[in-house]
Amino acid sequence: MSKFTHHIFVCGKCKPSKRRPKADSHDPGKLRAALKKEIKRLGIKADVRANDSGCLDQCDDGQVVVIYPQAIWYGGVGVEDAERIIHETILAGNILEDLRIPDELLRCGKAAKKDKSTAAEPTQGD
């Protein structure tokens, strides 16, 4: 079996987005099901996988989807975005800027390490 070209993680612990409110479409189970349905319909199950994830630590961004190995982070994602994600990002390689979480707002990688190292630095007088 070959490696997946894309692995889609759907946050199962998210809250409605403060930055991109889509409360009517906020449903992790339905979003994952919609992604899987489109993947199956297009016959790309051998290359693309959609899974639930635990907390992705981006709660202010509502329903979060992360696509690896490309490390594309989408927030405020609704069920209605599933087909567009598959067609535009997975198949065409385009990033959906209206859903993309800017790097400076991500709580992972270099930004998270910087925050932790800054918090751990002693202040004057310690």
ZAMARGU-4260 file (C-alpha; in steps of 0.2 Angstrom, whole numbers, plus 5000, padded with zeros to 4 digits):
<rodrens>
0) 5000/5000/5000 | 5007/5017/4996 | 5007/5032/5007 | 4992/5044/5007 | 4995/5060/4997
5) 4984/5069/5009 | 4978/5066/5027 | 4964/5077/5033 | 4961/5079/5051 | 4944/5086/5057
10) 4944/5093/5075 | 4931/5084/5085 | 4932/5095/5100 | 4929/5112/5092 | 4918/5126/5097
15) 4909/5138/5086 | 4921/5151/5078 | 4923/5168/5086 | 4932/5174/5070 | 4921/5165/5057
20) 4904/5161/5064 | 4895/5147/5055 | 4885/5141/5070 | 4872/5133/5059 | 4885/5122/5050
25) 4896/5118/5065 | 4896/5099/5066 | 4912/5089/5066 | 4903/5072/5063 | 4894/5079/5048
30) 4909/5088/5041 | 4920/5072/5041 | 4906/5062/5034 | 4904/5075/5020 | 4923/5075/5016
35) 4923/5056/5016 | 4908/5055/5005 | 4916/5066/4992 | 4933/5056/4993 | 4923/5040/4990
40) 4913/5048/4976 | 4928/5053/4967 | 4937/5037/4969 | 4952/5044/4978 | 4951/5034/4995
45) 4967/5025/4991 | 4976/5042/4991 | 4966/5053/5003 | 4961/5049/5021 | 4949/5060/5032
50) 4950/5056/5051 | 4943/5064/5067 | 4956/5071/5078 | 4956/5077/5096 | 4959/5095/5101
55) 4970/5104/5089 | 4972/5119/5101 | 4964/5132/5089 | 4947/5134/5098 | 4945/5152/5093
60) 4944/5146/5075 | 4929/5135/5077 | 4928/5120/5066 | 4946/5116/5061 | 4953/5105/5047
65) 4971/5102/5045 | 4978/5094/5029 | 4995/5085/5029 | 5008/5083/5023 | 5005/5101/5016
70) 5002/5108/5034 | 4987/5118/5028 | 4976/5124/5042 | 4958/5129/5039 | 4946/5137/5052
75) 4928/5141/5053 | 4925/5126/5041 | 4907/5121/5038 | 4899/5106/5030 | 4896/5116/5015
80) 4915/5118/5013 | 4918/5100/5011 | 4917/5098/4992 | 4927/5114/4989 | 4941/5108/5001
85) 4942/5091/4991 | 4941/5099/4974 | 4951/5115/4976 | 4964/5110/4989 | 4966/5091/4988
90) 4964/5089/4969 | 4969/5106/4962 | 4982/5111/4975 | 4975/5128/4979 | 4974/5135/4997
95) 4957/5143/5001 | 4962/5159/5008 | 4944/5163/5016 | 4947/5147/5027 | 4965/5147/5030
100) 4971/5151/5047 | 4986/5163/5046 | 5002/5156/5052 | 5004/5170/5065 | 4988/5163/5073
105) 4993/5145/5074 | 4997/5138/5091 | 5009/5125/5085 | 5027/5124/5078 | 5039/5138/5079
110) 5026/5151/5086 | 5021/5139/5100 | 5039/5136/5105 | 5042/5154/5105 | 5027/5157/5116
115) 5033/5144/5128 | 5051/5149/5129 | 5046/5167/5132 | 5035/5162/5146 | 5049/5152/5154
120) 5061/5166/5154 | 5064/5174/5171 | 5059/5192/5173 | 5071/5204/5181 | 5071/5202/5200
125) 5067/5183/5200
</rodrens>
